Amino acid sequence: MAWRVIAYGDEWIPMLRPGVLNNIAAFKRDARKPGSDQPIPVTLFGADVHDVGDLDACAAAGVDRALFWVRSAGTASMTKTVDQIARAVRPYTT
């Protein structure tokens, strides 16, 4: 997988699934573009609002960004969900 990212992309965007954080940690440790010593960015795709408590583990594995699933719902429910995500990610923003 790393060779495809190195050959064809500028970033890896794995889907959230069991074991992916271990794969991300290894990828961040080992994968580099030719001529660069900088790790390739990783965006975790498919995080769920119920996973916001796992953001420390994501950060420790080397996740640079997370894309959350926000299920369609009424305005009040969607606003509450987005607010919950915003509060959870605030400590990781610069």
C-alpha positions as CSV (number, residue, x, y, z in Angstrom):
1,M,0.0,0.0,0.0
2,A,2.8,2.5,0.9
3,W,4.4,2.2,-2.5
4,R,1.1,3.3,-4.2
5,V,0.9,6.3,-2.0
6,I,4.5,7.2,-2.7
7,A,4.1,6.6,-6.4
8,Y,0.7,8.2,-7.1
9,G,-0.3,10.4,-4.2
10,D,0.6,13.1,-1.8
11,E,-1.3,11.7,1.2
12,W,-2.8,8.5,2.5
13,I,-6.5,8.4,3.4
14,P,-7.3,5.1,5.1
15,M,-10.8,4.2,6.2
16,L,-11.3,3.6,9.9
17,R,-11.3,-0.1,10.6
18,P,-9.8,-2.4,13.2
19,G,-6.0,-2.3,13.2
20,V,-5.7,0.8,11.0
21,L,-4.0,2.9,13.7
22,N,-1.1,0.3,13.8
23,N,-0.9,0.6,10.0
24,I,-0.8,4.4,10.2
25,A,1.9,4.4,12.8
26,A,4.1,2.1,10.7
27,F,3.4,4.2,7.6
28,K,4.3,7.4,9.3
29,R,7.5,5.9,10.6
30,D,8.6,4.4,7.2
31,A,7.0,6.0,4.2
32,R,8.7,9.0,2.5
33,K,8.6,10.6,-0.9
34,P,11.9,10.3,-2.8
35,G,14.2,13.1,-1.8
36,S,12.2,14.0,1.3
37,D,12.7,13.2,5.0
38,Q,9.2,14.4,5.9
39,P,6.4,11.9,6.7
40,I,3.5,11.7,4.3
41,P,0.3,13.2,5.7
42,V,-2.5,10.9,6.8
43,T,-6.2,11.7,6.9
44,L,-8.4,9.2,8.7
45,F,-11.6,8.7,6.7
46,G,-14.9,7.7,8.3
47,A,-14.4,8.6,11.9
48,D,-17.7,8.5,13.8
49,V,-18.9,11.0,16.3
50,H,-18.8,8.3,18.9
51,D,-15.1,7.9,18.2
52,V,-14.1,11.4,19.3
53,G,-12.8,9.9,22.6
54,D,-10.2,8.0,20.5
55,L,-8.6,11.2,19.1
56,D,-5.6,10.8,21.4
57,A,-4.9,7.4,20.0
58,C,-5.3,8.8,16.5
59,A,-2.9,11.6,17.2
60,A,-0.4,9.2,18.8
61,A,-0.5,7.0,15.6
62,G,0.3,10.0,13.4
63,V,-3.1,10.9,12.0
64,D,-2.9,14.5,10.7
65,R,-6.6,15.0,10.1
66,A,-9.9,13.1,10.5
67,L,-13.0,13.2,8.4
68,F,-16.1,12.4,10.4
69,W,-19.3,10.8,9.3
70,V,-22.2,13.1,10.2
71,R,-25.4,11.3,9.6
72,S,-28.3,13.2,8.1
73,A,-30.8,14.3,10.7
74,G,-32.8,17.3,11.7
75,T,-31.1,20.7,12.1
76,A,-31.0,20.6,15.9
77,S,-29.5,17.1,15.9
78,M,-27.0,18.0,13.2
79,T,-25.9,21.1,15.0
80,K,-25.5,19.2,18.3
81,T,-23.3,16.6,16.5
82,V,-21.1,19.2,14.7
83,D,-20.7,21.1,18.0
84,Q,-19.7,17.9,19.7
85,I,-17.0,17.2,17.1
86,A,-15.8,20.8,17.2
87,R,-15.3,20.6,21.0
88,A,-13.5,17.3,20.7
89,V,-11.0,18.4,18.0
90,R,-10.3,21.9,19.4
91,P,-7.3,20.7,21.4
92,Y,-5.7,19.3,18.2
93,T,-6.1,22.4,16.0
94,T,-3.4,25.0,15.5
